[in-house]
Amino acid sequence: MSKQFRGVLTIGILLLVSACATKQVKEEPVVSNFLKEKVHAVDDLMLIGSQPKPMDMAALKEAGIKHVVSFRTPEEMQDLDFDQQALLNELGIQYSSIPMGGNDYPYTRKQLTALSEILSGESEKILLHCGSGYRASAVAVAWLIENQGMPVDEALQHAQGWWPSPLEKVMEREFTLVPK
């Protein structure tokens, strides 16, 4: 056996042994921070958030959310790289869509009425969402004012609503905030 061949063989054996001896690193499962970072609790049952990702769906179930209402338009939902409704249905979470936004789905009282109908029979945790939480928050604030008799400023604090345009359109009236 030539000296050069023995050297190559030795290096090959060392590489093989070191590869076999390498500690296998177990990949940790990715934990969703969606509920901590992207969701706001309006009360014990109503939550508002942005668009959940597929990895967030199990966290919704673990948190006891039984119903998800999306205010995204059909076009927005088609742009996702997953089927939210199918994923939620697999987990036993009910899904409803109340499209809101753009020219085809303007902000109107219809969204408030649709949410009121859903919430009238709801006694378990529900997540309202859109892309960022903006539209969901506007309708939640309107619902608190209309159905809970909550003053506007208090409802805005509960739902962290954005002011004023979407709320005024959904409520079909103008509001004026007076600084304290």
VENLINGI-V868951 format. One record per residue. N is the residue number from 0. RES is the residue in one small letter. NEAR is the number of other ideal C-beta (glycine too) atoms within 12 Angstrom. Layout:
BEGIN
n:res:near
N:RES:NEAR
N:RES:NEAR
END
This chain:
BEGIN
n:res:near
0:m:9
1:s:8
2:k:9
3:q:10
4:f:11
5:r:12
6:g:13
7:v:14
8:l:15
9:t:15
10:i:14
11:g:14
12:i:14
13:l:14
14:l:14
15:l:13
16:v:12
17:s:12
18:a:12
19:c:11
20:a:10
21:t:10
22:k:8
23:q:8
24:v:6
25:k:6
26:e:6
27:e:6
28:p:9
29:v:13
30:v:14
31:s:23
32:n:15
33:f:30
34:l:29
35:k:15
36:e:16
37:k:25
38:v:32
39:h:29
40:a:23
41:v:33
42:d:23
43:d:14
44:l:22
45:m:38
46:l:38
47:i:41
48:g:42
49:s:27
50:q:31
51:p:41
52:k:23
53:p:22
54:m:17
55:d:34
56:m:31
57:a:24
58:a:29
59:l:36
60:k:26
61:e:16
62:a:28
63:g:21
64:i:36
65:k:26
66:h:32
67:v:43
68:v:41
69:s:42
70:f:44
71:r:36
72:t:25
73:p:20
74:e:15
75:e:24
76:m:26
77:q:15
78:d:13
79:l:21
80:d:11
81:f:19
82:d:15
83:q:33
84:q:23
85:a:15
86:l:24
87:l:30
88:n:17
89:e:17
90:l:26
91:g:18
92:i:32
93:q:24
94:y:30
95:s:29
96:s:28
97:i:38
98:p:28
99:m:38
100:g:30
101:g:17
102:n:10
103:d:13
104:y:25
105:p:19
106:y:32
107:t:23
108:r:23
109:k:21
110:q:41
111:l:35
112:t:21
113:a:26
114:l:39
115:s:25
116:e:17
117:i:33
118:l:31
119:s:13
120:g:14
121:e:26
122:s:14
123:e:22
124:k:28
125:i:38
126:l:46
127:l:51
128:h:44
129:c:38
130:g:25
131:s:22
132:g:34
133:y:32
134:r:43
135:a:44
136:s:39
137:a:41
138:v:48
139:a:50
140:v:45
141:a:43
142:w:41
143:l:36
144:i:30
145:e:25
146:n:23
147:q:21
148:g:11
149:m:22
150:p:16
151:v:28
152:d:22
153:e:18
154:a:33
155:l:26
156:q:20
157:h:26
158:a:38
159:q:25
160:g:38
161:w:24
162:w:22
163:p:22
164:s:17
165:p:34
166:l:36
167:e:25
168:k:26
169:v:41
170:m:29
171:e:20
172:r:16
173:e:13
174:f:25
175:t:11
176:l:18
177:v:8
178:p:5
179:k:4
END
